[in-house]
Amino acid sequence: MNQALLASHLGFTTWKALVEASERVTSADGHVWYVTKTPTWYKWVLWNTDGDVWFHYRSRASAIQALAPSHVTL
């Protein structure tokens, strides 16, 4: 999925808007993920620039916990 399509799918008008609304989260295995509160029914999502997206978490904490409960650094 290209950047513009991913941004649009998550409810943002541009890639820049998506990135600005996101918080970088690094997992213990070295992958860089982002957690974002979307303006869509997806609520909170985790995503990375490889195109992996995990949807529909009720809170920021639950999204981060789903990534790696005890192995996350902010």
trRosetta pair geometry for C-beta under 8 A, 3 or more apart (Angstrom, degrees):
i j d omega theta_ij theta_ji phi_ij phi_ji
1 5 5.0 -126 -173 92 89 119
1 6 4.9 111 126 -64 119 91
1 9 7.3 -39 -170 3 144 148
1 51 5.0 138 32 -136 88 107
1 53 8.0 -18 40 -15 150 126
2 5 5.0 86 58 14 77 106
2 6 7.0 -146 94 -8 35 91
3 6 5.8 -58 -146 37 28 110
3 7 6.2 27 158 -18 65 108
3 15 4.1 14 157 -99 114 135
4 7 5.8 -55 -148 37 30 112
4 8 6.2 28 155 -17 65 110
4 14 7.4 -39 -120 -141 77 51
4 15 6.0 -70 -79 -43 51 100
5 8 5.7 -56 -144 40 30 110
5 9 6.0 33 156 -23 65 109
6 9 5.7 -55 -144 36 28 113
6 10 6.4 14 160 -7 63 110
6 15 7.6 57 68 -107 97 86
6 18 7.1 90 113 -154 92 175
6 47 7.1 136 -176 -172 126 150
6 51 7.2 -133 -82 -122 131 67
6 53 7.2 -179 -144 -63 104 135
7 10 6.2 -70 -152 44 26 101
7 12 4.4 -80 -176 78 86 107
7 13 7.3 -35 143 79 117 19
7 14 5.9 -37 153 138 158 17
7 15 4.7 -124 -47 -82 143 47
7 17 6.7 102 -164 62 123 91
7 18 4.2 -127 -118 -28 90 135
8 11 7.8 71 -178 -52 29 12
8 12 7.0 -96 -75 67 28 59
8 13 7.6 41 -96 -127 70 24
10 18 6.1 84 72 -119 132 119
10 36 6.7 37 173 100 142 141
10 38 4.9 -119 178 -114 84 129
10 40 6.6 -143 -173 12 40 131
10 42 6.7 -75 -137 49 70 154
10 45 6.3 -112 -129 36 117 154
10 47 7.4 -74 -75 -32 147 154
10 53 7.7 -141 -74 -142 113 140
11 38 4.7 115 34 -177 129 100
11 39 4.3 -163 150 57 140 85
11 40 4.0 -161 -53 -34 133 101
11 42 7.5 -157 -13 29 121 114
12 15 7.7 110 109 -88 126 17
12 17 4.3 -179 -173 98 112 110
12 18 4.2 176 56 -66 164 81
12 21 6.6 -155 -96 19 132 139
12 38 7.6 -100 -37 -133 89 85
12 39 7.7 127 -69 18 60 108
13 17 5.4 61 50 14 78 157
14 17 4.6 103 56 3 80 100
14 18 7.2 -139 99 -3 48 84
15 18 5.6 -55 -153 35 35 113
15 19 6.3 31 153 -17 69 107
16 19 5.8 -56 -146 39 30 109
16 20 6.2 29 157 -18 65 109
17 20 5.8 -56 -144 39 29 111
17 21 6.3 22 158 -14 63 111
18 21 6.0 -66 -149 40 27 105
18 22 6.2 25 155 -26 64 117
18 36 6.8 -11 -167 -129 76 161
19 22 5.6 -64 -147 32 30 115
19 34 7.7 -87 -126 -129 57 161
21 36 5.5 69 114 -147 96 104
21 37 7.1 -111 167 56 108 70
22 34 4.0 12 176 178 131 125
22 35 6.8 146 -158 68 78 34
22 36 4.3 -44 -99 -79 83 104
22 47 7.8 -77 -124 54 141 104
23 34 6.5 145 68 -158 38 71
23 35 5.2 -23 61 59 96 88
23 36 7.3 171 16 -76 68 55
23 60 7.8 34 37 -148 140 124
23 74 7.5 -8 156 -149 117 104
24 32 6.3 -26 -160 -168 100 102
24 33 7.7 133 -161 81 51 42
24 34 5.8 -40 -99 -100 46 76
24 74 7.9 129 92 -156 67 60
25 32 7.6 139 75 -164 44 54
25 33 4.8 -32 73 78 96 91
25 34 6.6 151 18 -107 85 20
25 35 5.4 52 -18 -16 132 103
25 46 7.5 -63 53 -132 137 101
25 64 6.0 -151 -132 -118 154 96
25 67 6.5 114 125 54 137 173
25 72 6.0 -15 -177 -164 106 114
25 73 7.9 153 -165 77 61 44
25 74 6.2 -33 -116 -105 72 69
26 30 7.3 -19 -174 -145 99 27
26 31 7.4 167 -152 85 59 41
26 32 5.5 -29 -101 -106 77 66
26 33 7.4 163 -93 27 25 73
26 72 7.3 142 79 -159 48 62
26 73 5.2 -22 71 66 99 92
26 74 7.7 169 27 -97 79 21
27 30 7.2 -39 79 28 75 21
27 31 5.1 4 42 58 112 88
27 33 6.2 51 -26 1 103 117
27 67 5.7 -132 -87 155 116 111
27 68 4.6 117 -143 -4 104 143
27 71 6.2 48 -171 114 74 97
27 72 5.8 -39 -111 -103 58 72
28 68 5.7 -161 9 162 98 157
28 71 3.2 -55 -20 173 132 116
28 72 7.1 -83 -32 -66 81 35
28 73 7.7 107 -77 -10 62 93
29 68 7.7 -176 -1 -84 93 149
29 71 7.6 58 -22 136 71 137
31 48 6.3 -39 170 -110 108 156
32 48 6.3 130 90 -134 61 104
32 49 7.5 11 85 9 105 102
33 46 5.3 -1 176 -172 127 100
33 47 6.9 144 -161 74 78 25
33 48 5.0 -65 -106 -71 62 97
33 67 5.9 -158 58 -129 165 142
34 46 7.1 153 77 -155 46 52
34 47 5.5 -26 59 66 95 77
34 48 6.8 150 9 -90 81 46
35 44 6.5 3 -175 -175 93 105
35 45 7.4 173 -148 87 50 42
35 46 5.6 -24 -96 -98 71 70
35 60 5.8 94 147 -148 136 82
35 63 5.0 131 -136 111 114 134
35 64 5.9 -36 -72 -66 153 85
36 44 7.0 162 83 -151 40 60
36 45 5.5 -17 60 59 90 87
36 47 6.9 -19 13 20 119 110
37 43 7.0 -45 -144 173 71 53
37 44 5.4 -34 -98 -95 62 75
37 60 6.9 -52 -60 -71 100 94
38 42 4.8 21 54 69 144 108
38 43 6.6 72 47 97 89 7
38 44 7.2 171 8 -97 81 21
38 45 5.8 35 -24 0 121 113
40 43 7.8 -93 86 -27 63 32
41 56 7.6 -2 131 -105 74 97
42 45 5.3 2 148 -55 126 113
42 55 4.8 -85 -145 -156 104 99
42 56 5.3 -97 -152 -68 56 64
43 56 5.8 74 36 -139 103 45
43 57 6.1 -136 99 70 114 46
43 58 6.1 -17 146 -110 162 29
44 56 7.8 61 59 -178 59 9
44 57 4.0 -57 77 71 106 98
44 58 7.0 -22 21 67 113 13
44 59 6.2 4 -6 127 151 9
44 60 5.7 -162 -126 -80 148 45
44 62 7.2 126 68 66 141 91
44 63 4.4 -116 133 -43 122 137
45 53 6.0 -6 180 -169 124 93
45 54 6.4 160 -162 81 70 53
45 55 5.3 -17 -110 -110 101 51
45 56 7.4 32 -86 -19 78 36
45 57 7.0 165 -79 16 29 97
45 63 6.9 115 156 -131 4 137
46 53 7.2 160 86 -155 55 44
46 54 4.3 6 55 50 102 106
46 57 7.4 58 -21 -12 90 135
46 63 5.2 167 -48 -179 96 103
46 64 7.8 145 -87 -81 118 40
46 66 6.9 -146 -12 80 143 112
46 67 5.7 170 -129 -73 158 109
47 52 6.6 169 -148 92 53 58
47 53 4.4 -2 -103 -106 97 77
47 54 7.4 -161 -69 24 54 62
48 51 7.5 -33 81 25 73 25
48 52 5.0 17 38 52 101 98
54 57 7.6 45 123 -36 97 109
54 63 7.4 150 96 -148 111 86
54 66 6.5 -162 139 117 150 135
54 67 7.7 -179 40 -80 151 76
57 60 7.7 107 110 -89 127 15
57 62 4.6 -179 -171 96 108 102
57 63 3.8 176 55 -69 166 83
57 66 6.5 -136 -95 0 129 139
58 62 5.5 42 50 32 81 152
59 62 4.7 95 55 7 83 99
59 63 7.0 -143 95 -5 46 86
60 63 5.8 -59 -154 35 31 112
60 64 6.4 24 154 -13 67 108
61 64 6.0 -58 -146 40 30 107
61 65 6.0 31 156 -21 66 110
62 65 5.5 -52 -141 39 32 114
62 66 6.4 39 156 -26 63 103
63 66 5.9 -54 -154 29 29 112
63 67 7.1 34 149 -25 60 101
64 67 5.7 -49 -159 22 38 116
64 72 5.7 148 179 144 98 172
65 69 5.1 31 -163 -106 74 74
66 69 7.9 41 -69 -62 13 77
67 72 6.0 82 88 -87 117 127
68 71 4.0 -69 154 65 125 92
68 72 5.0 149 72 -55 98 87
69 72 7.7 -124 138 -7 4 109
